[in-house]
Every structure is written in structure tokens, then in C-alpha cells.
Amino acid sequence: MQFHRRWHLPKVISFDLDDTLYDNVPVMQRTEEVAHSYIAEQYPQTAEWDMHHWRRFRDEVSRTDETLASDMTKLRLKTLELGLEKFGVDDSARAANTIMDVFLSERSNFEVPQDSIKLLEALSQRYKLIALSNGNVNADKIGLAKYFELVIQPGDGIRGKPLPDMFAAAERKLPELQPHEFLHVGDHPYSDILGAQRHGWQSAWLTSGLGTTAHLSVLPTLTLHNLNQLQRLLLD
């Protein structure tokens, strides 16, 4: 554990979900494989596109509309609709929604590690807990929603981190608190750390996720190498 900025004991602990409380990489790999298998089975006219083609097309779609880039559900849905349309699939919007239902069902089909569950259980006895996630996992289905007073994700006009929308939405729900009384814990140097620091929140960068030091554009309040260090800091 290393501190980089002045530390204040927080009143609210905000968690990113993917790659912070669980390893999301194998979850997404399996989910995309299941969704692609469904596409290939139901719409054989798309056979020339493998998962890499769909990912490249998704990147192209995201560049056409900046609002899609911060909402992965809308981006995936639009990618499916436009991709199926390219292959002449009838009623591509309806088909895209059906595929997205398959994707989202598999997306939340996993178990969160017990270490993370125990941490949330312990922290919830002393702090308010919230979740701010750019992903589209269903926190209730993976058993985490009960630990959080709020779960905020992109949609309904709320854009993803590092844009201020999700941080501001949390503050509106907890108006009695000052920005520095929030501590956001996440693995992503850009969406989590830059987003939190820009909004005046404290931030804890978890290095066991996907980000590296080279990706940091601002220093977090502190660096954590694992969640056990967070427990020792806040509970011991």
C-alpha cells in the first residue's frame, strides 16, 4: 500500500465491479463465445464474421457516436443491429435485442470470490457502500446488490466513467456528504482514478486489475496491490 495524496477516512466506499471485485476477463471471454455461437446458429448468413470481426465493427460503431462509447449495452446492441442489417437479417433490431438477452444472461452467470463477499460484508457494517460500474453486469444476479445502497451504471442519460455523471448521481443520492468523503476503489487508471480525482473524490487504485502504471494520468490517493490491504486500512 502506498499513499500519494492527503488521506481522509471516508464515509462512503464506492467500488468498481469488473476486475476489481472479481476477474472479469474469463467471464467476458465465455460470454462473447456463447453470444457468438448463438448468432452463428440462428443467423448463418453472418458466418464470415468471427468474434474478431464483430469487435472491430463495434470499435467502428463507437467512433460514430460518442454517446455509445460510454454505454457498453447500447454500443453492443447498436453493433448487433447494424451488423445483422449488413447481412440482410430481417428485423435486425428485434434480432439484436434477442441476442443481447442471451449475452446479458451469460454475462451475470458466475460466482464472485468469497474473499470479496466477506470484504463487502465487513465494510457494510461500518460504511455506506455503493457501486459505480461502466459494465452491464447484473449486481443482483451475482449476489452483490444487497451490500450496496446504490448501484449506478450507464444508461438513462448517465454516461460512464471518467465522465462526471455517475459520481454526480451518487452525490445527489447522498447530498449530506462532501466529495472528499467518498473513496472510489477501482482497477482502471482512466475511468476509475482519473474520473474520481477529477470529481474531487479520493481514489484507491487496485493494481491487480487490468491497468498499469503507464496508464495513470493522475496519481490516486493511494495504491493497493490487493483488497486485503483495503480491509486492513479501513477495518483494522
C-alpha positions in Angstrom: 0.0 0.0 0.0 1.3 3.5 -0.9 -0.2 6.9 -0.2 0.2 9.6 -2.8 -2.2 12.3 -1.6 -3.6 13.5 1.7 -5.8 10.8 3.2 -9.2 11.4 4.9 -11.1 8.5 6.4 -14.1 8.2 4.1 -17.8 7.8 4.9 -18.7 6.1 1.6 -16.8 3.4 -0.2 -17.5 3.3 -3.9 -16.5 0.1 -5.8 -15.9 -0.5 -9.4 -17.2 -4.1 -10.1 -15.4 -5.7 -13.1 -11.8 -6.6 -12.5 -12.0 -5.1 -9.0 -14.2 -7.4 -7.0 -13.7 -10.4 -9.5 -11.8 -11.3 -12.5 -13.9 -10.3 -15.4 -11.7 -11.4 -18.3 -12.8 -15.1 -18.3 -16.4 -14.0 -17.8 -16.3 -11.8 -20.9 -14.5 -14.4 -23.0 -17.1 -17.1 -22.2 -20.0 -14.6 -22.6 -18.8 -13.5 -26.1 -18.3 -17.1 -27.1 -21.8 -18.0 -26.1 -23.3 -15.0 -27.8 -21.3 -15.6 -31.0 -22.3 -19.3 -31.1 -26.0 -18.2 -30.8 -25.5 -15.7 -33.7 -23.8 -18.3 -35.9 -26.6 -20.8 -35.2 -29.6 -18.5 -35.6 -28.2 -16.3 -38.4 -25.9 -18.5 -40.6 -25.7 -15.7 -43.2 -23.2 -14.0 -40.8 -20.8 -16.9 -40.8 -17.9 -15.0 -42.4 -17.7 -12.8 -39.3 -15.9 -14.3 -36.3 -15.7 -12.6 -32.9 -12.7 -10.5 -34.0 -14.8 -9.1 -36.9 -17.6 -8.2 -34.5 -15.2 -6.5 -32.1 -13.6 -4.4 -34.9 -17.1 -3.4 -36.1 -18.0 -2.4 -32.6 -15.0 -0.1 -32.4 -16.1 1.4 -35.7 -19.6 2.0 -34.4 -18.3 3.6 -31.2 -16.4 6.1 -33.2 -19.6 7.3 -35.0 -21.4 8.3 -31.8 -19.6 9.4 -28.6 -22.7 8.7 -26.5 -22.3 5.0 -27.4 -18.7 4.8 -26.3 -19.7 5.3 -22.6 -22.6 2.9 -22.6 -21.5 -0.7 -23.4 -25.0 -2.1 -23.5 -26.2 0.4 -26.1 -23.0 0.1 -28.0 -23.3 -3.7 -28.2 -26.9 -3.5 -29.1 -26.3 -1.0 -31.9 -23.3 -3.0 -33.2 -25.5 -6.1 -33.4 -28.3 -4.3 -35.1 -26.1 -2.7 -37.8 -24.0 -5.9 -38.3 -27.1 -8.0 -38.8 -28.5 -5.4 -41.1 -25.3 -5.7 -43.2 -26.1 -9.4 -43.7 -29.7 -8.8 -44.6 -31.2 -10.2 -41.4 -34.9 -9.3 -41.3 -36.0 -7.0 -38.4 -32.4 -6.6 -37.3 -33.4 -4.5 -34.3 -35.6 -7.3 -32.9 -32.9 -9.9 -33.6 -30.3 -7.7 -31.9 -32.4 -7.5 -28.7 -32.8 -11.3 -28.6 -29.0 -11.8 -28.9 -28.5 -9.1 -26.3 -30.8 -11.0 -23.9 -28.6 -14.1 -24.4 -25.4 -12.1 -23.8 -26.7 -10.4 -20.7 -27.9 -13.7 -19.2 -24.5 -15.3 -19.6 -22.8 -12.0 -18.6 -24.0 -12.4 -15.0 -23.6 -16.2 -14.8 -20.7 -16.5 -12.4 -19.8 -16.5 -8.7 -18.0 -13.7 -7.0 -15.0 -14.8 -5.0 -15.7 -15.4 -1.3 -12.9 -13.0 -0.3 -14.7 -10.2 -2.0 -18.1 -11.2 -0.4 -16.5 -11.2 3.1 -14.9 -7.8 2.5 -18.2 -6.2 1.5 -20.0 -7.9 4.4 -17.4 -6.4 6.8 -17.2 -3.0 5.3 -21.0 -2.7 5.1 -21.2 -2.8 8.9 -19.2 0.4 9.2 -19.5 2.3 5.9 -22.0 3.1 3.3 -21.2 1.1 0.2 -22.1 2.0 -3.4 -21.1 0.6 -6.8 -20.2 2.6 -9.9 -19.6 0.3 -12.9 -19.2 1.0 -16.6 -20.1 -2.6 -17.3 -23.5 -4.2 -17.6 -23.3 -7.0 -15.1 -26.4 -7.5 -13.0 -25.3 -6.9 -9.4 -28.4 -8.6 -8.0 -27.8 -11.8 -10.0 -24.2 -12.1 -8.9 -25.2 -11.6 -5.3 -23.7 -8.2 -4.7 -26.6 -5.7 -4.8 -27.6 -6.4 -1.2 -24.3 -4.9 0.0 -24.7 -1.6 -1.9 -27.0 1.3 -1.1 -26.7 2.3 -4.8 -25.6 0.6 -8.0 -25.0 3.1 -10.7 -24.3 2.1 -14.3 -24.5 3.8 -17.7 -28.0 4.4 -19.1 -31.0 6.7 -18.9 -28.8 9.7 -19.7 -26.0 8.7 -17.4 -22.7 8.4 -19.1 -19.8 6.1 -18.0 -16.7 7.0 -16.0 -14.5 9.0 -16.2 -17.2 11.4 -17.2 -18.8 13.1 -14.1 -22.3 11.7 -14.5 -22.0 8.6 -12.2 -20.1 10.4 -9.5 -22.6 13.3 -9.6 -25.5 10.9 -9.5 -24.1 9.3 -6.3 -23.7 12.7 -4.7 -27.3 13.6 -5.5 -28.4 10.5 -3.7 -26.2 11.3 -0.7 -26.3 15.1 -0.5 -25.2 15.3 3.1 -21.6 14.3 2.1 -18.7 16.2 0.8 -16.8 14.9 -2.3 -13.7 14.1 -0.2 -15.8 11.8 2.0 -16.2 9.4 -0.9 -13.4 6.8 -1.7 -13.7 5.1 -5.1 -11.9 1.8 -5.4 -11.1 0.6 -8.9 -8.6 -1.0 -11.2 -8.8 1.3 -14.2 -6.4 4.3 -14.2 -8.6 6.2 -16.7 -12.2 5.6 -15.8 -11.8 5.0 -12.1 -8.8 7.0 -11.0 -9.0 10.0 -13.3 -12.8 10.1 -13.0 -12.8 10.1 -9.2 -9.9 12.6 -8.8 -11.5 15.0 -11.3 -14.7 14.9 -9.3 -12.9 15.7 -6.0 -13.3 12.1 -4.6 -10.5 10.1 -3.1 -9.4 7.2 -5.1 -7.7 3.8 -4.5 -6.1 2.2 -7.5 -6.1 -1.6 -7.3 -3.1 -2.8 -9.3 -4.3 -6.4 -9.5 -6.7 -5.5 -12.3 -6.1 -4.6 -15.9 -4.4 -1.2 -15.6 -0.7 -0.4 -15.4 1.3 2.5 -14.1 1.9 3.6 -17.6 -1.8 4.2 -18.0 -2.0 6.6 -15.0 -2.6 10.3 -16.0 -3.1 11.4 -12.4 -2.0 9.9 -9.1 -4.6 8.2 -7.0 -5.0 8.9 -3.3 -3.4 5.6 -2.6 -2.3 2.4 -4.4 -3.5 -1.0 -3.3 -2.0 -4.3 -4.5 -4.9 -6.4 -3.3 -8.2 -6.0 -1.5 -6.8 -7.3 1.8 -4.9 -4.1 2.1 -8.2 -2.1 1.8 -9.6 -4.2 4.6 -6.6 -3.6 6.9 -6.8 0.2 6.1 -10.5 0.6 6.8 -11.3 -2.0 9.4 -8.2 -2.9 11.5 
